[in-house]
């Protein structure tokens, strides 16, 4: 399995473990795993709008994991997070953003990414 396929598999597994009910098709209340994990320009606008008031940590979206249709849209991003101080060591977080029907966006949750608790099947080549 090549590295790109493995990354997509791991990202999809992370989303499935981090939300209660991931589904293949978008539906109200259900999470839909992103077919492409690249963060689009439109998603970057939503992300930047949501984090503009956060202070003390820099968040860089590295992958778009999925969305959930509600009265608006919930988004889940995998982010590189760096506390703003000299020699800070970056970590990875799941950043959940709610975008309302008017286009306003707010961060609803920042969750630690606990890789040690994941059980990913062994890759055979």
FENHU-V746069 format. One line per field, one symbol per residue. phi: phi as a letter, one per 30 degrees, with the letter a starting at -180 (. if undefined). psi: psi as a letter, one per 20 degrees, with the letter a starting at -180 (. if undefined). burial: b if it has 16 or more other C-alpha atoms within 10 Angstrom, else e. A space follows every 50 residues. Layout:
phi: ???
psi: ???
burial: ???
//
This chain:
phi: .ddddddddddddddddccdbdbdcdaeicdcdddbddddddddddeddd cecdbjbcccdcacclbbdbdkbcbbcdbdcbddaeidcdbcbcccbccd ddjdbbdcabcdccddddccddccc
psi: prhghggggggghgghhiqgnprhqpqpiqqppphpiporgghhggghhh ihiqqhpppopiqpharppbmbppqpqpqppopnqpkqpqrpqpopppor iiiqpqphqoqqonhhiqopqqpp.
burial: eeeeeeebeebbbbbbeeeeebeeeeeebbbbbbeebebeeeeeebbebb beeeeeeebbbebbbbbbbbebbbbbbbbbbbeeeeeeeeebbbbbbbbe eeeebbbeeeeebeeeeeeeeeeee
//
